[in-house]
Each structure stands twice: as C-alpha cells, then as structure tokens.
C-alpha cells in the first residue's frame, strides 16, 4: 500500500485482494500497519513530525478504504524483541518519532478514532510470535495489551503460532487464558505446524499423525477458551507457505492443511467439521 514517496499510496495489490474478498463474500483481516520491517525507504528520511503525520495518514486511509469487509486489523506486529520482551528499539517508529516507545499509544489512538468513524465492529489487534507459551515476551505483551485495553485502545491479541511437529510450547492454554481473563479477545492468527527435515519422499505416518494431533490441540484450545474468536492458518498449500523459503525454516515444509495439489492433509481430515460450520459468524 505504501507509495515510493510519503505523499501518496499504491493501492493496486491491496485492492486486488479486497476485490476478491467482496466478489466471494469473504471477510478481511488487515495485516499489518507497523512492524519490525517491510516499510519503504523514505520512512527513515522523515523528520519526527513528518513521520507521525505519515503514520496517522496511513491508518486513516487504510481503514477508510477497506472498512466495509474488515473485521480485524493488526495495527502493530512483532514490535517486542525475543530475548527479554522489551520493545524493539531499531524500528523507525521508536527511533525516529517524537513518541519513541509511546508511538504504540499514538497509532492505536488513531486506529480507534478511525474505526469509530468507519467501522465500530473492527477489532484492533496487537500481533506477535513467541508468546504462545509463558515467558518474558508473553508477559510484556500481556502488560502492554492490558494497559491499552484499559484505555479503550485495543481489543485483542494475535498469537501467530508458528510451530514444528511435536514441539508445541508447554502451557499454551494456561498462558492464553491470562489474556482472556484480562478481558482481551484472542485469535490464532498465523498457524502452521512444520515438518522438520522433510524431503521429496514426504513424511512418515507417525509424523503425519503427530501433526494432526498438534493441529487438533490448537483448535481445541481456541474452542475451549471463551474469548478466542478465530483460527487462521498461514497459507493454503506449501506453494504459498513461507516455511522452507528462508534461513529460519530451511529444510522444513508441509506445514498447512492442504498439499501441493489442494488435497486435504491428514491433519485436515481429522479436524471436526463443526469447526468450519458458520465460520463467517465466529467474530
């Protein structure tokens, strides 16, 4: 959506997605406005006041343009570091604005005002990875989310849930319940469960059975937790998955619910069909 310059937007690709959503009577999750990367180069050249104006402009324009079908927006994504849960200080949002770490309240305030103007049912999310089980990062996200929720600036927390077969974190349900107990909605936003060291021969039956159990476990957790509103799988087939396509996940694969030929995997076949009934009304 961002333009090569700070004075406009390039909507083509995003409009293409939105046209598909409307034509096929789907709902839209907007991902993402402010994260640890993937921003245009000109962002680093702006003065603090200019950058804050550009950030506010982005929020208002995106929500105004896509509000009709949007049910959720990841306003901030991956803004906390992995080691100790402190906010990442190497992003332009922290480094180059007058707000510094206070940029979070700034962008959520604008997002709330825009949602009240265009779509009062739009849920404002804080989204991150590595927070599914307990730990310093989960604690930091919970503290920030609770603070924002108390000021009516945040509705929900997104748990990305990028896992490997047989290696789900301990204490997922208990940890997520801390968030729902704080009055926050939660969602599983980027679920994939990768098979490690996969090769052209695929995976053993035992590994596929374990993958199916892992998927079932995550769906069961969301179903049990009042306040968990949805599960989103991060892709359709291995062709459009990020797994196996970068240094982090190299050698892994087959992390989704359909295979390369759009046939259901064992994991999908074992999920209760009731999970997919009336899914459009789950939010």
C-alpha positions as CSV (number, residue, x, y, z in Angstrom):
1,X,0.0,0.0,0.0
2,X,2.9,2.4,0.7
3,X,3.9,4.7,-2.1
4,X,7.5,5.2,-3.3
5,X,7.1,8.7,-1.7
6,X,5.4,9.9,1.5
7,X,2.7,11.8,-0.3
8,X,0.5,9.0,-1.7
9,X,-0.3,5.3,-1.8
10,X,0.0,2.5,-4.2
11,X,-3.2,0.5,-3.7
12,X,-3.1,-1.9,-6.6
13,X,-2.1,-5.2,-4.9
14,X,-4.3,-4.5,-1.8
15,X,-7.2,-3.5,-3.9
16,X,-6.9,-6.8,-5.8
17,X,-7.2,-8.7,-2.5
18,X,-10.1,-6.6,-1.5
19,X,-11.9,-7.1,-4.8
20,X,-11.5,-10.9,-4.3
21,X,-13.0,-10.6,-0.8
22,X,-16.0,-8.7,-2.0
23,X,-16.7,-10.9,-5.0
24,X,-16.5,-14.0,-3.0
25,X,-18.4,-12.7,0.1
26,X,-15.4,-13.1,2.4
27,X,-14.3,-11.2,5.4
28,X,-10.9,-9.4,5.7
29,X,-8.2,-9.3,8.3
30,X,-5.8,-6.3,7.6
31,X,-2.1,-7.3,8.3
32,X,-0.2,-5.2,9.2
33,X,0.5,-1.4,9.6
34,X,3.5,-1.1,11.9
35,X,6.0,-3.9,12.4
36,X,9.7,-4.5,12.6
37,X,10.4,-4.3,8.9
38,X,8.8,-4.1,5.4
39,X,8.5,-0.4,5.3
40,X,9.5,2.0,2.4
41,X,13.0,3.5,2.4
42,X,11.7,7.1,2.7
43,X,10.4,6.4,6.2
44,X,13.9,6.7,7.5
45,X,14.4,10.1,5.9
46,X,11.4,11.9,7.5
47,X,11.6,14.3,10.4
48,X,9.7,13.2,13.5
49,X,6.7,15.4,12.9
50,X,6.5,14.3,9.3
51,X,6.8,10.6,10.2
52,X,4.0,10.9,12.7
53,X,1.8,12.6,10.2
54,X,2.5,9.9,7.7
55,X,1.7,7.2,10.2
56,X,-1.6,8.8,11.1
57,X,-2.4,9.2,7.4
58,X,-1.7,5.5,6.7
59,X,-4.1,4.4,9.5
60,X,-7.0,6.6,8.4
61,X,-6.6,5.8,4.7
62,X,-6.4,2.1,5.1
63,X,-9.3,1.8,7.5
64,X,-11.4,4.2,5.3
65,X,-10.7,2.2,2.2
66,X,-11.2,-1.3,3.4
67,X,-13.6,-1.0,6.4
68,X,-16.6,-2.5,4.7
69,X,-15.3,-6.0,4.8
70,X,-12.7,-5.7,7.5
71,X,-13.3,-7.5,10.9
72,X,-9.7,-7.2,12.3
73,X,-6.6,-5.1,11.8
74,X,-3.1,-5.9,13.2
75,X,-2.1,-2.3,14.0
76,X,1.2,-3.4,15.4
77,X,3.1,-6.6,14.6
78,X,6.3,-8.0,16.1
79,X,7.3,-4.9,18.0
80,X,8.7,-6.7,21.0
81,X,12.1,-8.5,21.0
82,X,12.5,-12.2,21.7
83,X,15.1,-12.1,24.4
84,X,13.6,-10.1,27.3
85,X,10.3,-8.8,26.0
86,X,11.4,-5.2,25.7
87,X,10.2,-3.2,22.8
88,X,12.4,-3.3,19.7
89,X,14.3,-0.1,19.5
90,X,15.6,-0.5,16.0
91,X,12.4,0.4,14.2
92,X,11.7,3.9,12.8
93,X,8.5,4.1,14.9
94,X,10.6,4.0,18.1
95,X,13.8,5.5,16.7
96,X,12.6,8.4,14.6
97,X,9.4,9.7,16.2
98,X,9.0,12.2,19.0
99,X,6.9,9.5,20.7
100,X,9.7,6.8,20.9
101,X,8.1,3.8,22.6
102,X,5.0,5.9,23.1
103,X,4.3,5.5,19.4
104,X,2.2,2.5,20.3
105,X,-0.5,4.6,22.1
106,X,-0.3,7.1,19.3
107,X,-1.1,4.6,16.5
108,X,-3.8,2.8,18.5
109,X,-5.5,6.1,19.3
110,X,-5.7,6.9,15.6
111,X,-6.8,3.4,14.8
112,X,-9.6,3.6,17.4
113,X,-10.8,7.0,16.1
114,X,-10.8,5.7,12.5
115,X,-12.6,2.6,13.5
116,X,-15.2,4.6,15.4
117,X,-15.7,6.7,12.2
118,X,-15.9,3.9,9.6
119,X,-16.5,0.5,11.3
120,X,-17.3,0.3,15.0
121,X,-17.0,-3.5,14.9
122,X,-13.4,-3.5,13.6
123,X,-11.2,-5.3,16.2
124,X,-7.8,-3.7,16.9
125,X,-5.1,-6.3,17.4
126,X,-1.6,-6.4,18.7
127,X,0.1,-9.4,16.9
128,X,3.3,-11.3,17.7
129,X,5.1,-14.6,17.7
130,X,6.8,-16.5,20.5
131,X,4.1,-15.6,23.0
132,X,2.1,-18.8,22.9
133,X,3.7,-20.2,26.0
134,X,4.6,-18.4,29.2
135,X,7.8,-16.3,29.3
136,X,9.2,-12.7,29.4
137,X,7.8,-11.8,26.0
138,X,4.3,-13.1,26.7
139,X,4.4,-11.1,30.0
140,X,5.4,-8.0,28.2
141,X,2.7,-8.3,25.6
142,X,0.1,-9.0,28.3
143,X,1.2,-5.9,30.2
144,X,1.1,-3.7,27.2
145,X,-2.2,-5.1,25.9
146,X,-3.8,-4.8,29.3
147,X,-2.7,-1.2,29.5
148,X,-4.0,-0.4,26.1
149,X,-7.3,-2.2,26.7
150,X,-7.8,-0.1,29.9
151,X,-7.7,3.0,27.7
152,X,-10.1,1.5,25.1
153,X,-7.3,1.5,22.5
154,X,-7.0,-2.3,22.0
155,X,-9.5,-5.2,21.6
156,X,-7.4,-8.3,21.0
157,X,-4.1,-10.0,20.9
158,X,-3.0,-12.2,18.0
159,X,-0.9,-15.3,18.6
160,X,1.0,-16.2,15.4
161,X,1.6,-19.9,16.4
162,X,4.4,-20.9,14.0
163,X,5.3,-24.4,15.3
164,X,7.1,-27.6,14.4
165,X,5.6,-31.0,14.7
166,X,5.8,-32.4,18.2
167,X,7.3,-29.2,19.6
168,X,4.4,-27.1,20.7
169,X,5.3,-25.0,23.8
170,X,4.2,-26.1,27.2
171,X,1.4,-24.2,28.9
172,X,-0.3,-22.7,25.8
173,X,-3.8,-22.8,27.1
174,X,-3.0,-21.5,30.6
175,X,-0.9,-18.7,29.1
176,X,-3.6,-17.6,26.6
177,X,-6.2,-17.7,29.4
178,X,-4.3,-15.0,31.2
179,X,-5.2,-12.7,28.2
180,X,-8.8,-13.7,28.1
181,X,-9.0,-13.3,31.9
182,X,-7.8,-9.7,31.4
183,X,-10.8,-9.0,29.2
184,X,-9.0,-9.3,25.9
185,X,-10.1,-11.2,22.9
186,X,-7.5,-13.5,21.3
187,X,-7.0,-15.2,18.0
188,X,-4.7,-17.7,16.4
189,X,-3.5,-15.6,13.5
190,X,-0.7,-17.4,11.5
191,X,-0.9,-21.1,12.4
192,X,1.4,-23.5,10.7
193,X,3.0,-26.7,12.0
194,X,6.1,-27.5,10.0
195,X,7.5,-31.0,9.4
196,X,11.3,-30.7,10.0
197,X,13.8,-32.2,7.7
198,X,11.2,-33.1,5.2
199,X,12.3,-34.4,1.8
200,X,10.9,-35.4,-1.6
201,X,9.6,-38.7,-0.1
202,X,7.4,-36.7,2.3
203,X,6.9,-37.7,6.0
204,X,6.3,-40.9,7.9
205,X,2.8,-41.9,9.0
206,X,3.8,-41.3,12.6
207,X,4.9,-37.7,11.9
208,X,1.7,-37.0,10.0
209,X,-0.3,-38.4,12.9
210,X,1.6,-36.2,15.3
211,X,1.0,-33.2,13.1
212,X,-2.7,-33.9,13.1
213,X,-2.7,-34.1,16.9
214,X,-0.9,-30.8,17.1
215,X,-3.4,-29.0,14.8
216,X,-6.3,-30.6,16.8
217,X,-4.7,-29.4,20.1
218,X,-4.5,-25.7,18.9
219,X,-8.1,-25.8,17.6
220,X,-9.3,-27.4,20.8
221,X,-7.6,-24.7,22.9
222,X,-9.4,-21.9,20.9
223,X,-12.7,-23.7,21.2
224,X,-12.4,-24.1,24.9
225,X,-11.3,-20.5,25.7
226,X,-14.1,-18.1,25.8
227,X,-12.7,-15.0,24.0
228,X,-10.8,-16.9,21.4
229,X,-12.6,-15.7,18.2
230,X,-10.8,-17.4,15.3
231,X,-8.0,-19.6,14.0
232,X,-6.3,-18.5,10.8
233,X,-3.9,-20.9,9.0
234,X,-0.9,-19.1,7.4
235,X,-1.4,-20.2,3.8
236,X,-3.3,-22.8,1.8
237,X,-0.7,-25.2,0.3
238,X,3.1,-25.5,0.6
239,X,3.3,-23.4,-2.6
240,X,2.3,-20.3,-0.8
241,X,3.8,-21.0,2.6
242,X,6.8,-19.2,3.9
243,X,8.0,-22.4,5.5
244,X,11.2,-23.7,3.8
245,X,11.8,-20.5,2.0
246,X,14.1,-18.6,4.3
247,X,17.0,-19.3,6.7
248,X,14.7,-19.7,9.7
249,X,12.7,-22.6,8.2
250,X,15.0,-24.1,5.6
251,X,14.6,-27.8,5.4
252,X,11.1,-27.8,6.8
253,X,7.8,-28.0,5.0
254,X,4.3,-29.3,4.6
255,X,3.1,-27.1,7.4
256,X,-0.5,-26.5,6.3
257,X,-3.9,-28.2,5.8
258,X,-3.7,-28.8,2.1
259,X,-1.0,-30.4,0.0
260,X,0.5,-29.1,-3.3
261,X,-2.5,-30.4,-5.2
262,X,-5.0,-28.7,-2.9
263,X,-5.9,-32.1,-1.4
264,X,-6.7,-32.2,2.3
265,X,-3.9,-33.5,4.5
266,X,-4.4,-36.0,7.3
267,X,-4.5,-33.1,9.8
268,X,-7.4,-31.5,8.0
269,X,-9.3,-34.8,7.6
270,X,-9.1,-35.3,11.4
271,X,-10.4,-31.9,12.4
272,X,-14.0,-32.0,13.3
273,X,-16.1,-30.4,10.5
274,X,-18.1,-28.5,13.1
275,X,-15.1,-26.2,13.4
276,X,-15.7,-24.9,9.9
277,X,-19.5,-24.5,10.1
278,X,-20.8,-20.9,10.3
279,X,-17.2,-19.7,10.4
280,X,-18.2,-16.4,9.0
281,X,-20.2,-15.6,12.1
282,X,-17.4,-16.5,14.5
283,X,-16.4,-12.9,15.0
